[in-house]
Amino acid sequence: GIQGEQGIQGLQGVQGIPGVSSDLGWVSAGLNGSINGPTTTTEVLLKFDYELIDNHGAYNPATGVFKAPHESGYFFNVTVKYETGEYSQAYIKAVLPGNKERILTNSFRAGEVMSGDLVYKLNADEEVRFYLGVVGPTGVGTYGNNARNNYFGAVFHRLIP
């Protein structure tokens, strides 16, 4: 048959909810050089300064401080190989705002690679520090001997309305 005439245009729909885009942030850093580790029941502030990539300026390799550029959820990964000839327990610890502490990982055998993750919500300008600690060694070990085994990374999003 013959095609009919086009009907009248319908009403415009209701405007949708505004979308949200994000600005991805990341930090990637390593260590490449032998650094003396902690002694019995002490901790060493980890400072990653090798091949630093930081698109938001969130990490200061001179101080070892991560400072949140804005409110967001943050994912951190810290990997360290603590090398000592003596049996010792080693651990990686995060110190969060309000002096809250979280153990990311630990090892009961010297020379193992320890790797731990942390997901945490930070407000703008809040700081996080990471420490290597040991319990019970008879001598001081080293870390940072190989950049592949000593790494710091962070990933976060800034939501933009």
N, C-alpha and C positions, 0 to 999 in steps of 0.2 A: 503494500500500500504506500500511500503518500505520507511522507514524514510530517508530523504536526508542528505547530509553531512552538518556539521556545517559551517556557514559562517565565514568570517574574522572578527576579533574584530574591533569595531568602534574606533573613535578617543576619547581621554580623554576629558571630559568636562572642562569648564573654572572653576578655583578655586573660591569658594564662598567668600563672605565678611566675614572677621574675626568676630567671635562672641564676646559677652561681658558677663562676669559673674559679680556677685555682692557679696559683703560682707555685710551681714545685721548687723546693729548696733542697740542697744537699751539701754535705761535707764529706770529703774523702781525704784521709791523711794516713801516713805510715811513719815508721821509724827505720832508720838505716844507720846504725852505729851502735857499738856496745855501750850500754849505760849501766852503771852500778845499781843494783836493786836494793830493796829494803833489807834491814837487819832484823833480828828477832823482834817480833811483835811491833814492828814499825811499818809505816806505809810510805810509798813514794807517789807523788802526784805525777800522773802520766801526761806527757807533753808530746804530741805527735806533730812532726814538722817536715816530713819528707813527702814530696809530690802533693802538696796541699791543693785541693780544689774546694772552693767555698763560694758559691754564687750569691750568698746573702751576707757575707762577712760575719757569720755567727760564731766561728771558732777562732780563738787566739792561740796560735802555737807557742808563743813566748810564755804565756801564763798557764796554758792547759785548760782554759775556761771556755765552755760553750755558753753563749748568751743568746737566749731566744729573741729573734728579731721581731716576733709578733705572737699573739696567742694562737696556739695550734696544738695538735697532737704530734709528738715527736717519736721517731723510732731511732734507737741508738744501737750500734754494734761495736763492741770492743773485743779485739783479739790480741793476746800477748803470749809469747813463749818466754817463760822465766827459766833460765838455765843455771843450775848449780849442781855440783858433784855430790851434795849432801841430800839426804831425805828431808823433805820439808813440805808443808802444806802452803799453797799459794792461793790467792783469791783476787778477783777484780771487784771493786766496789764503786758505786755511784753515790755522790753526795748531792742531794736535791735541795730545792728551796726549803727553808725552815729546818735545815740540817737533818733532813730525813735521809737515811742510808738504805741502800739496796745492794745486796750481794748479787752480782750478775752471774758469776761462775766461780768454781774453785777446783783445785787439783791436789791430789795427795801424792803425786809423783813428780819429782823435779824433772824439768826438761820437756814436759808436755805442753802442747799448745792449748791455751784456755780461750774459749770464745763465749761471750754472753750477750744477750739482747735485753733491751728495755724499751717499753712503750710507756710514755708519760705525757700528760697534758701540762704545758707550761704557759704562763702568761708572758706578755712582752717584757723583756729585760730580766727575766729570771735566769739564774745561772745553774749549771751542772758541772761537776768536776768528777774525774775518774781516777782511782787510786789502785796501785798494785800493792798488796800486802802479803806478808808471809808469817807463818807461825812455826817456830821451832828449828830454824836452820842453824847449823854451827858455823856457817860462813856466809859471806855475801855473794850472791849470784849476779848474773847480768841479764838484761833483756835488750831488745832492739838490735840484735845481731843480724837480722834479715828482715827487710821490709815486707816480704810476703807473709811472715809470721807475726807481724806487729802492726795492727791496723785499727783505725778509728773511722767510723762512718755514722752519718746521721741523715735522715730523710724526713721532710715535713712539707706540708701544704699550707699556703696562705689562701683562705677563701676570700674571693672578691665578689661582692654582691653586684 
